Amino acid sequence: MTILLVAIGAAIGAPLRYLADRLVQSRHDSVFPWGTMAVNLTGSFVLGLLAGLPADRGWSALLGTGFCGALTTYSTFGYETLRLAQDGSRFYALANATVSVMAGLGAGALGLLVAPGGA
């Protein structure tokens, strides 16, 4: 049953990631990967929020592992950061790496703080 919940969450998170990424990126005329950052920060916040809720295997598998796992993307973040550096946009590469990590931690912490019964 757990694997089914993970699969359902991923089936929702993956296409949402693609659509959200494309929507956000289409609104910015920049080489900076705004779409990837947006989905990663959103996923970090949601995962922090879930971490602050009482433990429930079902919701954790569906939303934490499945949905957030498919919504967020470390591989794309890494690829885009390297691509920026290789294309000569070293400032954007460094900014992407720094802001993504720091803001991701902040978004996760904020989710945890606003969760009912959170930190």
CORGIDA-V410070 format. One record per pair of residues at least 6 apart in sequence whose ideal C-beta (glycine too) atoms are under 8 Angstrom apart, sorted by the first residue. I is the first residue (numbers start at 1). J is the second residue. D is the distance in whole Angstrom. If there is no record, write none. Layout:
i->I j->J d->D
i->I j->J d->D
This chain:
i->1 j->58 d->8
i->2 j->57 d->7
i->2 j->58 d->8
i->2 j->61 d->5
i->5 j->58 d->6
i->5 j->61 d->4
i->5 j->62 d->4
i->5 j->66 d->6
i->6 j->61 d->5
i->6 j->62 d->7
i->6 j->65 d->5
i->6 j->66 d->4
i->6 j->69 d->8
i->7 j->66 d->7
i->8 j->62 d->6
i->8 j->66 d->6
i->9 j->61 d->7
i->9 j->62 d->4
i->9 j->63 d->6
i->9 j->64 d->8
i->9 j->65 d->7
i->9 j->66 d->2
i->9 j->67 d->4
i->9 j->68 d->8
i->9 j->69 d->7
i->9 j->70 d->7
i->10 j->66 d->5
i->10 j->67 d->7
i->10 j->69 d->6
i->10 j->70 d->4
i->11 j->66 d->8
i->11 j->70 d->8
i->12 j->66 d->8
i->12 j->67 d->6
i->12 j->70 d->8
i->13 j->43 d->8
i->13 j->66 d->6
i->13 j->67 d->4
i->13 j->68 d->7
i->13 j->69 d->7
i->13 j->70 d->3
i->13 j->71 d->4
i->14 j->70 d->4
i->14 j->71 d->8
i->16 j->71 d->6
i->17 j->39 d->5
i->17 j->70 d->6
i->17 j->71 d->5
i->17 j->72 d->7
i->17 j->73 d->7
i->20 j->35 d->7
i->20 j->38 d->6
i->20 j->39 d->5
i->20 j->42 d->8
i->21 j->35 d->3
i->21 j->36 d->6
i->21 j->38 d->7
i->21 j->39 d->6
i->22 j->35 d->7
i->23 j->35 d->7
i->24 j->34 d->5
i->24 j->35 d->4
i->24 j->38 d->5
i->24 j->39 d->8
i->25 j->33 d->7
i->25 j->34 d->6
i->25 j->35 d->4
i->27 j->34 d->8
i->28 j->34 d->5
i->31 j->84 d->7
i->31 j->87 d->7
i->31 j->89 d->6
i->31 j->92 d->6
i->32 j->84 d->8
i->32 j->92 d->5
i->32 j->95 d->7
i->32 j->96 d->7
i->33 j->76 d->8
i->33 j->77 d->8
i->33 j->80 d->4
i->33 j->84 d->8
i->33 j->96 d->6
i->36 j->73 d->6
i->36 j->76 d->5
i->36 j->77 d->6
i->36 j->80 d->6
i->37 j->77 d->8
i->37 j->96 d->7
i->37 j->99 d->7
i->37 j->100 d->6
i->37 j->103 d->7
i->39 j->71 d->6
i->39 j->72 d->6
i->39 j->73 d->7
i->40 j->72 d->5
i->40 j->73 d->7
i->40 j->74 d->8
i->40 j->77 d->6
i->40 j->100 d->6
i->40 j->104 d->6
i->41 j->100 d->8
i->41 j->103 d->6
i->41 j->104 d->6
i->41 j->107 d->5
i->42 j->71 d->7
i->42 j->107 d->8
i->43 j->68 d->5
i->43 j->71 d->4
i->43 j->72 d->4
i->44 j->72 d->7
i->44 j->103 d->8
i->44 j->104 d->4
i->44 j->105 d->8
i->44 j->107 d->4
i->44 j->108 d->4
i->44 j->111 d->7
i->45 j->107 d->4
i->45 j->108 d->7
i->45 j->110 d->6
i->45 j->111 d->4
i->46 j->63 d->7
i->46 j->67 d->7
i->46 j->68 d->6
i->46 j->71 d->8
i->46 j->111 d->6
i->47 j->64 d->6
i->47 j->68 d->5
i->47 j->72 d->8
i->47 j->108 d->6
i->47 j->111 d->7
i->48 j->107 d->7
i->48 j->108 d->4
i->48 j->109 d->6
i->48 j->110 d->7
i->48 j->111 d->3
i->48 j->112 d->4
i->48 j->113 d->8
i->48 j->115 d->7
i->49 j->111 d->4
i->49 j->112 d->7
i->49 j->114 d->7
i->49 j->115 d->5
i->49 j->118 d->8
i->50 j->59 d->7
i->50 j->60 d->7
i->50 j->63 d->6
i->50 j->64 d->5
i->50 j->68 d->7
i->50 j->111 d->8
i->50 j->115 d->8
i->51 j->64 d->8
i->51 j->108 d->8
i->51 j->111 d->7
i->51 j->112 d->6
i->51 j->115 d->7
i->51 j->118 d->8
i->52 j->111 d->7
i->52 j->112 d->5
i->52 j->113 d->7
i->52 j->114 d->8
i->52 j->115 d->3
i->52 j->116 d->7
i->52 j->117 d->6
i->52 j->118 d->3
i->52 j->119 d->7
i->53 j->59 d->7
i->53 j->115 d->6
i->53 j->116 d->7
i->53 j->117 d->7
i->53 j->118 d->8
i->54 j->117 d->7
i->77 j->96 d->7
i->77 j->100 d->6
i->80 j->96 d->7
i->81 j->93 d->5
i->81 j->96 d->5
i->81 j->97 d->5
i->81 j->100 d->8
i->82 j->93 d->7
i->84 j->90 d->7
i->84 j->92 d->5
i->84 j->93 d->4
i->84 j->96 d->6
i->85 j->93 d->4
i->111 j->118 d->8
i->112 j->118 d->5
i->112 j->119 d->5
i->113 j->119 d->6
